[in-house]
Amino acid sequence: MKLNRRRFLGTATLATAALSAPAVLGQTRPRVVVIGGGSGGGTVARYIAKDSNGAVDVTLIEPTRRYYTCYFSNLYLGGFWDYDALGHGYGTIARTGVNVIHDWAVGVDRDVKTVALASGDSVSYDRLVVAPGIDFVEGSVPGWNVSQQSLMPHAYKSGTQVQLLKHQIETMREGGLFVMVAPPNPYRCPPGPGERVSMVAHMLTQSNPTAKILIVDPKENYSKQALFEEGWERHYPGMVTRIGPDMGGDDFEVRPESMEVVIDGEVEQADVCNVIPAQKAGRIAELAGLTNDSGWAPVMPADMRSRVDENVFVLGDASAQGDMPKSGFSANSQAKVVANVIRGELTGSRIFPARYSNTCWSLIATDDGVKVGANYEPTDEKIASVSSFISQTGEDADLRRQTYEESIGWYNGIVADIFG
């Protein structure tokens, strides 16, 4: 499946000449296939189709007919967002000119440039974009695997897992214990663990105020830690306890059948246990031979092109690109760079230098929003942060309210940008 370098170099000039020329009537259009219809894949498919004015044949492969965002799913847990508002369809993307195939991509032959589908069909491409999101590292949480996600849900992919987790929290016994097993780095940012704890605490404060929350965390520290801990003390005093690696947070196992969590040899009886395992690139990236020993897919910083295949781009959570977090904002930003590069290569249009950005918002309590973000530029080694910002502890209530309202505006804007 690996690209034959000699064969590629031998045909590069002819291929570039053929694909750089704008498509004309009667000529076969260059083909782009996108695997994954989330923040990265949906954006890149829509932008290539829209901006090429039909000169490029774009196919989007996505198994679900309605995509539910992971970002803002924590707000659904906290009662600030409706579940249905997380869901978005592909009708507008299709009307843009994208051929949307609702099926699973189960293999990639990079020599002949085809994507195999679960239905038995295959789709040919000239350029391939792989944006499958995350999968979980098997065995990363002792005692847990995905077959037990109905007992101890992860709620870390879009869909019904977050509904299950919310139901479990709502039906906890009075004064019960909610346990979160937090993931090691790197992990998908929204739905971030700190925000999830905040939203669970908000729900319990209203319906089960004597309940407790225990975080088992293998990391020394985590994003926006000072902001979350300040907020928990202000809004949910005495409810949240975190056990880091210095106290056994990196020595634990779970027992889903008995709802037990064993931490450094001590058994805790949980009423609800949210297990968030270690993560890696979505399975299709591995099947395509795009990942390395880290489980992620290395890419070129300037354009998100795979380091093992010049005709393949990997973006969003699945990529190993440097300093950018694994977030919906990052994926959307990367997708626009990739769309510009692919359209330029296939139609001869102008390719602009890459610029990337990200912001991650989190809600701690009613109208108490915080954020962190940065701007990035490609270097030879990685996508590097060149400027950054973060909310500060002690900010006044009006600023925090504005930050939360800003996050709502961002959500509405990004889903319109992705799904139309």
C-alpha positions in Angstrom: 0.0 0.0 0.0 3.0 2.3 0.4 3.6 4.7 -2.4 6.3 3.6 -4.7 8.7 6.5 -4.5 10.5 5.7 -7.8 7.2 5.4 -9.7 5.9 8.6 -8.1 9.0 10.6 -9.2 8.9 9.1 -12.6 5.3 10.3 -13.2 5.3 13.4 -11.1 5.8 15.9 -13.9 3.1 14.5 -16.1 0.7 14.1 -13.1 1.3 17.7 -12.0 0.8 19.0 -15.4 -2.5 17.1 -15.9 -3.8 18.0 -12.5 -2.7 21.6 -12.3 -4.7 22.6 -15.4 -8.2 23.8 -14.8 -10.9 21.3 -15.8 -12.5 21.8 -19.1 -15.8 20.5 -20.6 -15.5 16.9 -21.6 -12.3 16.3 -19.5 -12.4 14.0 -16.5 -12.5 16.0 -13.4 -9.8 15.4 -10.7 -11.2 13.4 -7.8 -11.0 14.2 -4.1 -12.2 11.7 -1.5 -12.7 12.8 2.1 -13.0 10.2 4.9 -14.9 11.6 7.9 -17.6 14.2 7.9 -16.9 16.1 11.2 -15.3 19.5 11.7 -12.3 18.8 9.5 -13.7 16.5 6.8 -17.0 18.3 6.4 -15.2 21.7 6.1 -12.7 20.5 3.5 -15.3 18.8 1.4 -17.6 21.8 1.3 -14.8 24.3 0.7 -13.2 22.4 -2.2 -16.6 21.8 -3.9 -17.7 25.4 -3.3 -14.5 27.2 -4.3 -13.6 25.1 -7.3 -17.0 25.8 -8.9 -17.5 22.2 -9.9 -14.0 21.8 -11.4 -13.2 19.1 -8.7 -15.2 16.0 -8.1 -15.6 15.7 -4.3 -16.8 12.6 -2.4 -17.4 12.6 1.3 -17.5 9.3 3.1 -19.3 9.4 6.5 -21.2 6.6 8.1 -23.7 8.7 10.1 -26.6 10.6 8.4 -26.7 13.1 11.2 -23.4 14.2 12.9 -23.5 15.1 16.6 -20.7 17.4 17.7 -18.6 16.5 20.7 -18.1 20.2 21.5 -21.0 21.5 23.5 -22.0 18.0 24.5 -20.8 18.9 28.0 -23.2 21.8 28.0 -26.0 19.2 27.2 -24.9 17.3 30.3 -25.2 20.5 32.3 -28.6 21.4 31.0 -27.5 24.4 29.0 -27.9 22.9 25.5 -30.4 20.6 23.9 -29.3 17.3 22.5 -31.0 17.9 19.2 -29.0 21.1 18.8 -25.8 19.1 18.7 -26.9 17.2 15.5 -26.3 18.4 12.0 -27.2 16.8 8.6 -25.4 16.7 5.3 -28.1 18.1 3.0 -26.5 21.5 2.4 -23.1 19.9 1.9 -24.6 17.7 -0.8 -26.3 20.7 -2.4 -22.8 22.4 -2.6 -21.9 19.7 -5.1 -20.3 17.1 -2.7 -21.2 13.4 -3.4 -22.0 12.2 0.2 -21.7 8.5 0.8 -23.1 7.2 4.1 -20.9 4.2 4.6 -17.8 3.0 6.5 -14.4 3.4 4.9 -12.7 0.0 5.7 -9.5 0.2 3.7 -7.2 2.4 1.5 -5.0 1.1 -1.3 -2.6 3.9 -1.8 -0.9 2.3 -4.8 -4.0 2.3 -6.9 -5.6 5.2 -5.0 -8.9 3.6 -3.9 -10.9 3.6 -0.7 -12.8 0.4 0.1 -16.2 0.7 1.6 -18.0 -1.7 4.0 -20.7 -2.1 1.3 -18.1 -3.7 -0.9 -17.8 -0.8 -3.3 -14.7 1.3 -3.7 -14.0 5.0 -4.6 -11.1 6.2 -6.6 -9.2 9.4 -5.8 -6.4 11.7 -7.0 -6.2 13.3 -3.5 -7.4 11.7 -0.3 -8.2 13.6 2.9 -8.4 11.4 6.1 -10.3 13.1 9.0 -11.6 10.2 11.1 -11.3 11.7 14.6 -10.2 9.4 17.4 -10.3 5.8 18.5 -9.3 4.5 21.9 -6.1 2.7 22.9 -7.0 -0.8 23.8 -6.0 -1.7 27.4 -5.1 1.8 28.4 -7.6 1.6 31.3 -7.1 -1.7 33.1 -10.4 -3.6 33.4 -12.2 -1.6 30.7 -12.8 -2.1 27.0 -15.4 -0.7 24.6 -17.7 -3.7 25.1 -18.3 -2.2 28.6 -19.2 1.3 27.5 -22.8 0.8 28.4 -21.8 0.2 32.0 -19.0 2.8 32.2 -19.5 5.2 29.3 -16.8 7.2 27.7 -19.1 9.8 26.0 -16.1 11.0 24.1 -17.4 10.5 20.5 -20.5 12.1 19.0 -23.8 10.3 19.5 -25.8 8.5 22.1 -23.0 7.9 24.7 -23.5 11.3 26.1 -27.2 10.7 26.5 -26.4 7.5 28.4 -24.0 9.3 30.7 -26.6 12.0 31.5 -29.2 9.4 32.3 -26.9 7.6 34.6 -26.1 10.9 36.4 -29.7 11.8 36.7 -30.6 8.5 38.3 -27.7 8.3 40.8 -28.6 7.5 44.4 -28.8 10.5 46.7 -25.3 11.3 48.0 -23.7 9.0 45.4 -20.3 9.1 43.8 -19.5 10.1 40.3 -16.0 9.0 39.2 -14.2 10.3 36.1 -11.1 8.4 34.8 -9.3 11.2 32.9 -7.2 10.5 29.8 -3.4 10.9 29.4 -2.1 13.5 26.9 -2.8 14.0 24.0 -6.5 13.8 24.0 -9.5 15.4 22.2 -10.1 18.8 23.7 -13.8 19.3 23.6 -15.6 17.7 25.4 -12.7 18.5 27.8 -12.6 16.6 31.2 -12.4 19.8 33.3 -15.5 21.2 31.6 -17.3 17.9 31.9 -16.7 17.8 35.7 -18.0 21.3 35.9 -21.2 20.5 34.1 -21.8 17.3 36.1 -21.2 19.3 39.3 -23.7 21.9 38.0 -26.3 19.2 37.4 -25.7 17.5 40.8 -25.9 20.8 42.7 -29.4 21.2 41.5 -30.7 17.6 41.8 -28.3 15.7 44.2 -26.4 18.3 46.2 -24.8 15.8 48.6 -23.2 13.8 45.8 -19.5 13.8 45.3 -17.2 13.8 42.3 -13.8 12.0 42.2 -11.4 12.6 39.3 -8.7 9.9 38.8 -6.0 11.6 36.6 -2.7 10.2 35.4 -1.4 13.6 34.4 0.5 16.0 36.6 -1.6 18.9 35.4 -4.1 19.7 32.7 -5.4 22.5 30.5 -7.0 25.5 32.3 -6.4 23.8 35.7 -6.2 26.9 37.8 -9.4 28.3 36.2 -11.4 25.1 36.8 -10.1 24.6 40.4 -11.0 28.2 41.2 -14.4 27.7 39.7 -15.1 24.5 41.5 -14.2 26.1 44.9 -16.5 29.0 44.1 -19.5 27.2 42.7 -19.3 23.6 44.0 -17.3 23.8 47.3 -16.4 20.4 48.7 -17.9 18.4 45.8 -14.9 17.8 43.6 -11.7 15.9 44.5 -8.9 15.1 42.1 -6.4 12.4 42.6 -3.3 13.0 40.5 -0.3 10.7 39.9 1.3 11.7 43.2 -1.7 10.1 45.0 -2.2 7.1 42.8 -3.9 8.6 39.8 -1.7 6.6 37.5 -2.2 3.3 39.4 -5.8 2.3 39.0 -8.2 -0.2 37.5 -11.9 -0.3 37.0 -14.4 -3.2 37.5 -17.5 -2.4 35.4 -19.7 -5.3 36.6 -19.4 -4.2 40.2 -19.0 -0.5 39.5 -15.7 -0.4 41.5 -12.6 1.8 40.9 -9.4 0.6 42.5 -6.9 3.4 43.1 -3.5 2.6 44.4 -5.0 -0.5 46.0 -7.9 1.2 47.6 -11.5 0.3 46.4 -14.0 3.1 45.7 -17.6 2.2 45.1 -18.9 4.3 42.2 -22.5 5.0 41.3 -21.5 6.4 37.9 -18.1 6.0 36.3 -17.1 8.0 33.2 -14.0 6.2 31.7 -12.1 8.4 29.1 -9.3 6.1 27.7 -6.1 7.1 26.0 -6.7 8.0 22.4 -5.2 7.5 19.0 -6.1 8.3 15.4 -9.3 6.8 14.0 -8.9 3.2 12.8 -8.9 4.0 9.1 -5.8 6.1 9.4 -4.0 3.0 10.8 -5.4 0.7 8.1 -4.2 3.1 5.5 -0.6 2.9 6.9 -0.6 6.6 7.9 0.1 6.3 11.6 3.4 5.7 13.5 4.1 4.1 16.9 2.4 7.0 18.7 -0.9 6.0 17.2 -1.3 9.3 15.4 -0.6 10.3 11.7 2.4 12.5 11.2 1.9 15.4 8.7 3.8 18.1 7.0 3.3 21.4 9.0 2.9 23.6 5.9 -0.2 21.8 4.5 -1.2 18.7 6.6 0.1 16.4 3.9 0.9 12.9 5.2 4.6 12.3 5.7 4.3 8.9 4.1 2.2 9.8 1.0 2.1 13.0 -0.9 -1.4 12.4 -2.2 -2.9 12.0 1.2 -3.7 14.7 3.8 -4.6 14.0 7.5 -6.3 16.7 9.5 -8.1 17.2 12.8 -7.8 15.0 15.8 -6.1 12.1 13.9 -3.0 14.1 12.9 0.3 14.5 14.7 1.2 18.1 13.7 2.8 19.8 16.7 1.4 22.4 19.1 -2.3 22.6 18.0 -4.8 20.9 20.4 -7.2 18.3 19.1 -10.3 20.5 18.8 -13.1 21.2 16.5 -11.7 24.8 16.0 -8.3 23.3 15.1 -9.8 20.8 12.6 -11.8 23.6 10.9 -8.7 25.8 10.7 -6.6 23.0 9.2 -9.3 22.0 6.8 -9.3 25.5 5.2 -5.5 25.2 4.6 -5.9 21.7 3.1 -8.8 22.9 0.9 -6.8 25.7 -0.5 -3.8 23.5 -1.2 -5.7 20.7 -2.9 -7.8 23.1 -5.0 -4.6 24.9 -6.0 -2.8 21.7 -7.0 -5.8 20.3 -9.0 -7.0 23.5 -10.7 -4.0 25.8 -10.9 -5.5 28.4 -8.5 -3.4 30.3 -6.0 -2.1 28.6 -2.9 -1.7 30.9 0.1 0.7 30.4 3.0 -0.7 28.4 5.9 -2.0 30.1 9.0 -3.7 28.2 11.8 -5.6 29.2 14.9 -7.6 27.7 17.7 -9.7 28.7 20.7 -11.2 26.3 23.2 -14.1 27.6 25.4 -15.3 26.0 28.6 -18.3 26.6 30.8 -17.7 26.2 34.6 -21.1 27.4 35.8 -24.0 29.6 34.7 -22.5 32.5 32.7 -19.0 31.6 33.9 -17.1 30.9 30.7 -13.3 30.7 30.2 -11.2 30.2 27.1 -7.7 29.4 25.9 -6.3 29.9 22.4 -3.4 30.6 20.1 -2.2 31.4 16.6 0.2 29.0 14.8 2.6 29.0 11.9 4.3 26.0 10.2 8.0 25.4 10.8 10.2 22.7 9.3 9.5 20.5 12.3 5.9 21.2 13.4 3.0 23.6 13.6 4.3 26.0 16.3 2.4 28.4 18.5 3.4 32.0 17.9 1.0 33.8 20.2 -1.5 32.7 22.8 -4.0 33.8 25.4 -6.0 32.4 28.3 -8.6 33.6 30.7 -7.3 34.7 34.1 -8.3 33.7 37.6 -10.3 36.4 39.4 -12.0 37.8 36.3 -15.2 39.7 36.9 -18.6 38.2 36.3 -19.4 40.4 33.3 -16.3 39.3 31.4 -17.0 35.6 32.1 -20.6 36.1 30.9 -19.3 37.7 27.7 -16.9 34.8 27.2 -19.7 32.3 27.5 -21.8 34.3 25.0 -18.8 34.4 22.7 -18.7 30.6 22.8 -22.3 30.3 21.7 -21.6 32.6 18.7 -18.6 30.5 17.8 -20.7 27.3 17.9 -23.4 28.7 15.7 -20.8 30.1 13.3 -18.6 26.9 13.0 -21.5 24.5 12.4 -22.7 26.8 9.7 -19.2 26.9 8.2 -19.0 23.1 8.3 -22.5 22.0 7.4 -23.8 25.0 5.6 
